[in-house]
Amino acid sequence: MVYTLKVNGDTKTLNIDGDTPLLWVLRDHLGLTGTKFGCGVAACGACTVHVDGIATRSCVLPIEAVAGSEIRTIEDLAQGDTLHKVQQAWIDNQVPQCGYCQSGMIMAVVALLEETPQPTDEDIDNAITNICRCGTYNRIRKAIHQVAEA
């Protein structure tokens, strides 16, 4: 089937099986490798992207379900050499250790802050369910509050 979607502002048309997960469309067909495969069951959040502005786990989401949607990936956050404010807060607070989950975590946080610009700890706990195996949750929370207070 032929599917059309907008990825990072560009319209893409793909002839692909409808049950192909969005994660693999992004990585294998569009070369956007910032979105990571973690668990394959939408539990860890490493594959989080925005679908029509909503943080969505892409590893189990078939392309046929997002046809016509607007997709935003980690590659779209920085503007030239200027990092997105969440990316900068990640650096300022030395959030990543191994870094593998961070693109999905950052995308989830960006979506949270777009919806709730000054989240409470409870808001963060409810919205950010991504898993960081390195356990940098305290630094993640500190970075979120840094952005919210700016």
Rosetta blueprint (number, residue, H / E / L):
1 M L
2 V E
3 Y E
4 T E
5 L E
6 K E
7 V E
8 N L
9 G L
10 D E
11 T E
12 K E
13 T E
14 L E
15 N E
16 I L
17 D L
18 G L
19 D L
20 T L
21 P E
22 L H
23 L H
24 W H
25 V H
26 L H
27 R H
28 D H
29 H H
30 L L
31 G L
32 L L
33 T L
34 G L
35 T L
36 K L
37 F L
38 G L
39 C L
40 G L
41 V L
42 A L
43 A L
44 C L
45 G L
46 A L
47 C L
48 T E
49 V E
50 H E
51 V E
52 D L
53 G L
54 I E
55 A E
56 T E
57 R E
58 S L
59 C L
60 V L
61 L L
62 P E
63 I H
64 E H
65 A H
66 V L
67 A L
68 G L
69 S L
70 E E
71 I E
72 R E
73 T L
74 I H
75 E H
76 D H
77 L L
78 A L
79 Q E
80 G L
81 D L
82 T E
83 L L
84 H L
85 K H
86 V H
87 Q H
88 Q H
89 A H
90 W H
91 I H
92 D H
93 N L
94 Q L
95 V L
96 P L
97 Q L
98 C L
99 G L
100 Y L
101 C L
102 Q H
103 S H
104 G H
105 M H
106 I H
107 M H
108 A H
109 V H
110 V H
111 A H
112 L H
113 L H
114 E H
115 E H
116 T L
117 P L
118 Q L
119 P L
120 T L
121 D H
122 E H
123 D H
124 I H
125 D H
126 N H
127 A H
128 I L
129 T L
130 N L
131 I L
132 C L
133 R L
134 C L
135 G L
136 T L
137 Y H
138 N H
139 R H
140 I H
141 R H
142 K H
143 A H
144 I H
145 H H
146 Q H
147 V H
148 A H
149 E H
150 A L
